[in-house]
């Protein structure tokens, strides 16, 4: 049943040679890898306004020059990543660039920052999508967390089915969102040019100022609006998912994504200013703008549906890049090796599941509230931006290939610009939650270091350059039994063909039961002596371990413990039986009683029950 359910939900396993057929065209990759960046227009303008409104409605006009500054920065970063795509066509993005050009630890910082940002991206985009649904259907507000968790489960499941499957599923919502946003912008500009009043008034603007307009507040609004830039790096991390030629297709897709994103972001911000839309609890800025332009017509609900879909599915960008980045880090032995394994559907399934679990945890902790999660956002991505651009400058200076001066200048400008923004974002958001991200980054780096040290120690101890294991000089085979049945007979027969000194033993828990077992044993297996181990404290494990250690007196003495075990037909049948075999494995594998533990071997002899 479990296998059938897995096939229905995820699909049949794909052979390795299909991996090249699972790659994406530019149109599909734009939907999969750009949905995060494109979806940010649904909340980036609102995040800027939420800061400016603290000064009063008069300051809201500053959102337009702030949007222009963010757009210029976005174009600089996009051009810089265009160069990264062609310089590192195998992918890896900021992690690979920083590691190869700045050193291991800068690379790990970039990797930790991006992994953190991808988890936050899923939580933020899903929460924002739920907010768009709640804006149209306020009755669903109490179910925010449940709706978000359902969305995370859905996106996780689709990505487990493979890259092409996710491309097919997410292409339509992404292009539907782009179409509705351009329709909203064009119709809104037409209404503004012809002086048509809003079909639904956004309401009287707030004039109550709770703060004075300062440079720090403007910088804070700029930092909040920089959430529009999250996801720009995704294409450089996922070059390997493109069809050949990978780098050329990825570069073109990156430029298309940047152009569409800048156009939509500037268009939405401009119309919000012209129609006098201000942030209000219970309804997003995009929803208010759509009501002003389309009223409560079906087109408004189309805009809301498109916005909710792209926000819910924008998490797919992280589902594409998080597992691949985790794979690169795992290959360098800074994350568990399981994250570098391809699953049945030629995707890094373990990374997908890990991302879904972490994002769900964040959604539960922060109640699926976008504004509670936004302060944690963008810090990580700007760390990776800065390290990537600085690494690319080092790359060009080291190679000095044709045109290296121009390329180094572009990446240098990008490094300076993103570095300045990183300082602004960190300083302005520090007390609002950015400190949590910085602590989290330190914790992740500590985890990286601990995992890498473990793998180094394992490699050192397994190395053939060290002293080889002691050859077997004496071999003892011990079969522990608690009764006599077909499974025990099978285990004894197997133990007899192993060679060595055979001992079949039982721990005496109850003298009467032991006597009955001895009599029956003589009747069934008279040629195999049964040894009784005294157990005054009714323990099976302790006397057996003491008995085993008696045969391991010096190096070269090996003991094989042959454990008979019957396997029930149903999982719940295990609850009805003693798990002595399992406890023995734990005691012998992990209970290291001096150097003797190195020469103890465990062999299970299963006997499968039919019902």
N, C-alpha and C positions, 0 to 999 in steps of 0.2 A: 504493500500500500504506500509506503514511504517513497519507494522508487517511482511508482506511478504518479504520485502527487508532484514529485520533483520534475518529472518529464512534462507534466501538464503546465506547471508554473514557469519553469525555466527552459524546457526544451531538451532535445537529445544532445548528447555530447558531440562536439565537432572535432574532426581530425586536425592535426597540427598544420597540414598543408593547406588548410582553408584559411589560414590567417591573413593571407594577402587578399583573399576575396572578401574579407570582413572590413576592409578599409573603406573610407568615406570619400565621396566626391566633395567638391568645394561647396556646393549648395547644402549638402547634408551636414558637412563639418561646420558651416556657418550656424546652423540650427543647434548643433550639439555643443560646440565650443564657445559660441558667442551669446548664448541665451542669458548667461549671468551678466555680462557687460550691458547688453541691450535692455535687460529688465530693470537696470538701475535707474532708468529715466522715470520709472513709476514712483520712486521715493527720493531720489537725489535732490530734486528741486524742493520738495517738502522739508527735507532735513535742513536745507539752507534757511528756508523761511521760518522754521521753528526757532532758530536762534535769533534771526533779525526781528521777529515779532516781539521779542522781549523789550525792544526799544520803542515799539509803537508802529503803527501802520506806515508812517512816513519812511521808515527805514527799509521797507520791503522792496523798494525800487533798486536797492543795492544788489538784489539777487541777480539782476541782469549783468552788470560788470563782473560780478563774481563768477557767473556761469561762463562768460567769455574767457576769463583767466583760466578756469578749469579746462575749457575746451582747448586752449592753446597748449596747456600742459599735457592733455591727453594726446594731442597730435604729436608732440615731441616724443612722448613715451611710445606711441605706436610706431613711429619711424625707427626709434631705437630698437624695438623688439623685432621689426622687420629685418634689421641687420643680424640680430641674434638668431633668427630662424635660419638664415642662410649660412651663418658661421657654424651653427651647431644643428645640422639637419637631423641628427638622431634623436633630438628632444632632450628633456631634462631641465630646460629653461634656466632660471636663475640659480638653481642648485648646482647644475653642471658648470655653468659659466663661472660662478664664484669659487667653486671648489678647485677648478683647473687653473684659475688665474690669480686668485687671492689667497688660496690655502684651504685646508680642510675645514677649519672652524668657521670661517666666513661662509663656506658652502653649507655647513650644517645650520648656521643661523638662518640663511635664506630658506633652506628646506623646512626648518621648524616654523618659520614665519608663514610660509605658504601652506603648510599642512594645517596650521591653526586657522588661517584665513579661509581655507576651503570648508572646514567644519562650520565656521561662522557663516559662510556664504549660504550653506544649506539651511541653517537655522533662520537666517534673516530673510532669505527669499521665500521660504515656505511660510514664515510668519507674515510677510508682506502680502503674499497671495491670499492668505486667510483674511487679512485686513481688508483686501479688496472685496472679497465675498461678503464679509460682514457689513461693509459700507452699503452694499446693495440690499442685503437681507439682515437687518439688525437683530432679528430674532435668534440668529445663530451665534451671537456674541458669547454666550456662556459655553459654547462648544469649541472655542478657539483651539485649545490644546489637542482635543480629540481629532479635529479636522486636520491639524498640522501633522499629527502622528500618522494618520491615514495617508496623507500625501507623501510623507517620507517613505512609508512602506511601499507605496505604489512606484515611486521613482527608483527605489532600491531594487525592486523586483524587475522592472523593465531593464535596468542596466545589467542585472545578472543574466539576462537573456542574450546579451552580446551587443557589440558596437553598432552593427547594422540595424538591429532591432530598435535600439534607442534612437538612431538617426531617423528611422521611419516614423516612430511615434512622436518625436519632438519637432520634426520639420514643419508640420502643419501649424501647430500653435505658435511657433516662432514667427513664421511669415504672416500668419493671421494677425499677430500683435503688431508687426511692422506696418502692415496695411492699415489697421485701424488707427495707429498713432499718426501716420501721415494723413489719413482722412481727417482726424481730429485737428491736426495743425492747419491743413489747407482750408477746411471749412471755417475754423476759428479765425484765421487770417482774413478770409473773405468777409466774415461778419464784422470784423474790426475795421477793415478798409472801407466798407460801405456804411459804417456807422450803425449797424443793427444792434439793438440792445440785447443783453443776455436773455435767453429763453427762460432761465431760472436764475434769479439773482443770488449771488453768493452770500448776500446778507451784509449788514453794515460792518465795515472794517473796525477792528479794535483800535482804540486810540490810547489805551492805558499802557504807559511805559513803566516797566518794573526795573529797567536798567538804563544807564546812559550809553550813548553810542561811543564806543572806544575802539582803538585799533585792535585790541585783544578780542573784542566781540566780533569784529569783522573777520579776523583770522579764524576764529572759532566757527563762524558761518562757512567760511571757505573750506575748512577742514571737514565739516559735515557734508558739504556738497561734493567733496572728493570721493565720496562713496560711488559716484558715477564712474570712477576709473577702475573699480574692482572687476576683475575678470579679463582685463586687457591682456594680461600675460598668459592666459590659458592656451592660446594657440601655439605659443612657443614651447609650452610643456608637452603638447600633444601632436607634434609634427608627425610622429610615427603612425598616426591613425589615418593620414591622408593617402590617397592613391598617388602613384608615381606620376611625375616627379614631386616628391613630398615637399621639399623646401619651397619650390616655386608655387605650388598650390597653396601651401600654408601662408606664404607671404601675401599672395593676392587676397586670400580670405581675410587676413588681418587688416589690410587696407580697406576692404569693403566694410568690415565691421566698424572700424574707426570712423569712416565717413557717415555711416548710418547712425551711429551712436551720437556723434557731435550734432548732426542735423536734428535728431529727435530731442536731445537734451536742450539745445538752444531754443527750439520751437516751443516746447512745453513751457520753459521758463519765461519766454517772451509773452506768451498768451496769458499766463498766470498773472503777470504784471498788468497787462492791458485790461483784463477782466476783473481785476481787484480781488482775486482769490486769496484767502488767508487760511492758515491751518486751523482746523477745528476738530475737536474730539468726536470720534464716531464716524468720520467720513474723510477719506483721503483727498489730497489736493487734486489729483487727476480726476477723481470722481466728481468733485465740484466743478472743475473745468468742463468735463464732458456734459454735465447737466446744463451749464451755461451755454454751451454750443449746440447741443442736440435736444435739450429739455429732457423729458422722461420718455422719449420715443424709443422704439426698439434699438435704434443705433446706439443710444446710451448704454443699454444693457449689453450690446455687442462689445463696446469698448471695455466695460467692466469685466465681461467674460474673458476677453483677450488679455486684459491686464492680470486677472487672477491666474489664468493659465500660464502665462509667461513667467510670472513670479513663482508659481508652484513648480514649474518645470525648469526654471533657471538653475535650480540646484543640480541639474544634469551636468552642467559644466564642471562642477566640483566632482561629480561622480565619474567624469571622464579623466580628470587630471589628478585627483587625490590618489587613486590606486596606482597610477603610473609613477608619480613622484615617490610614493611609498616604495614602489618596486626599485627605483634607482637607489634610494637610501638603504633598502634592505640588501641589495646586491653589494653595497659597500660595508655591510655588516654593522649598521647602526640601528636597524630595526629587525624584528623577527624575520627569519628567512621565509616563513610561510607567505609573507606579503609579496614575495617575488615569484610566486607560483601562479601559472596560468590555470584558470578553472576549466570546467567542461565546455563552456561556451567561448573560450579563447579571450576571456577577460580576467582581470585580477580580482577574483571574487572575494577573497579575504579582505582586501582593501575596501571594496564596495560595502561589505557588511560592517566593517569597522567604522567607516564614515557614517553610515546610517545610524548605527548605535550611538555614536558620540553626538550627532546632530539631534537625535531624539532626546537625549539627556539634556542638552541645552534648552530645547523647546519646553521641556517640562519644568526646568529650573526657572526660566524667565517667563513662563506663562504665555509663550507664543506672542509676545509683545515686541514689535519691531523697534520701538523707541528705547526699550530696555536693552536691546542687543546692539543697536547701531553704535553706541560709544565704544564697544569692543572691536568695532569693525575698522578696516582701512589701515590700522597701524601695521599689521603684519604684511599687507600687500605693498606698502611703501618701503618697508625694510627690504623686501625682495626686489622691488624696482631699483632702489639705490645700489644694492650690491650687484645686481645684474649689469647695470650701466657702468659701474666702476670696473667690474670684471671685464666687460667688453673693451673699455679703454686700454686696460692692461693687455688684452688679447691683441689689439691692433698694434700697440707699441712693441710687442714681442715678435709678431710675425712680419710686420712692415710689408704687407702684400700691396699690390697696386691699388691706389686710392685710399691707403690706410690713414692718411692725415685727415681727409674729409670724414671718413668713418669714425675716427677717434674723436674728432670735434663734435660730431652729432651725439655720440654716446657720452662725451664729457658734459655737454649741455644737459643731456637727460639726467646724468648722475647728479649734477649740481641742483637742477630743478627739483628732482624727486627727493634729494637730501634735505633741501630747505623745507619742502612740504612735510617730510617726515618729522622734522623738528617741530613744525607748526602743529601737525596733527597730534603728536605725542604731548606737547605742552598744553594745548587747549583741551584735550580730551582726558588728560591724566587723571584728574579728580573725578571725572564722570565715568570711569571704568577702564581707561587704557592701562592703568597700572595692573589690572587683572591679566591683560594680555602679556605684559612684560614679565610678570611672575610665571605665567604659563609657559612662555618661551624658555625661561631659565629651567623650569622643570623638565621640559621636553629635551633640552640640551643635556641635562643630567641623565635622563633616560637613555639618550643616544650613547653617552659616554659609558654608562653601565653595561648596556647591551654589547657594545664594541669590545669592552674589556673582557666580557664573558667569552665572546667568540675567539678573541686572541688567546685566552687561557685554554680553551678547548683545543684550538689548533696546535698550540704548543705541546699539550699533553698527548695528543694523538699523533704527533709527528714521528715518522720513522727514524729521524735523526737521534732520538732519545733511545735509551736502553730498551731492547725488545722484551716482550713478555716472557716470563719464565716457562720453559717447555714443561709439558705434563710428565711428572715422574710417578705419581700415584693417583689413581682415579677411583673414587668411591661414588656409588649410585645409591641414593636413599629415596624410598617411596613411603611417604606418610599416608596412613589410611585411618579412617574412622569407622569403617564398616566393610562389608564384602558384597559387591555387586558386579555386574558386567563391566561397568566403567573401571572399577579397581583391577579386575582381571586384565583388561586391555592395557592399563598402565603398567602392570607388573610384566606382562609379556614384552612390552616395548622396552622396559628397563633392562630385561635380560639380554637383549641384543646389543645394548650399548657397551657391554664389556665392563671390566672393573669389578670391584668388590660390592656386591648387592646387599642392601639392608632394607627390609620392609619393617616399618615401625608404627606403633600406635601409642598415643598418650592416654594413660589410665585416668579418666575422669571419674568413672564409676566402676568399682571392682567387679560387680556382678555382670555389667555389660561387657567388660573386657574378657571375663572368663567365657561368656557365651561366644564372643568373637573368636577367641583362641580355639575353642572346640570346633566351630564351623570351619575355621581356616584349615585345620588339620584334615578335615574331610575333603575340602575342595582343592587346596594347594599344599599337599603334604611335602612336596619337595622344596618349598620356599619357606624358610623359617620366619616367624613373626616375632619381632622384638617389642617388648612392652616398656615404655618410658614412664617412670613414676611422675605424677603431677599432683603434689599435695595441695596446690592452690588452684586446681581445676583449669589450668591454662594449657592450651595446645601449642602455642607459639614458643613460649619460653623454654620448655624442656627440649623441643625440637632444635632450636637454635644452639642450645648447649651441646646437644648430641652431634650436630653438624661440625661445630668448632673443634670437637675432639678428633676429627679426621683431617684437620688443616693445621698441622704442626709446624710446617716449614714451607718455603716457597717451592712450588712444583706440586704441592698436594691440591688436587682439585676435587670438588664435590658437586655432583649433579643431583639436584632435587627434582624428581619426577612426580608431578602433582596430578593425580586423577581428579577430573572435574566433569560433572554432567551439566549440560547446557539446556535449560528449559526452552520450550517452544514459544512461549509468550514472555514478553518483557516483565509483566507483573508477577510471573511465577517466581522470579528472583526474590521477591519480597517474602516468599514462603519458605525459603531455605537459608541455612547458614552460608555465609560467604567466606568460608575458611580459606579457600584457595586464593582469593583476592587479598585477604589479610596476610597470608604467607608471602605473597609477592611483594607487598609493601614492606614487610619486615626484612626480607632478604635483599631487596633492591636498594632500599633507602635507609635501612637500619645498619649503619656501618660500624661493626664491632671490631675495630682495629684493622690490621692488614689482612685478616682472614677474609674480610668481605670481598677482596679482589679475586678470590678463587672459588666463589660460590656461583653456580649456574642453575637457572630455573628452567624447567621444561614442562609445559602444560600438555596433558593428554586429554583432549575433550571427548566427551561421549554425548552425542546430540539426541535429545528426546524428541519423539515425533509429535507428541501432543500433551 
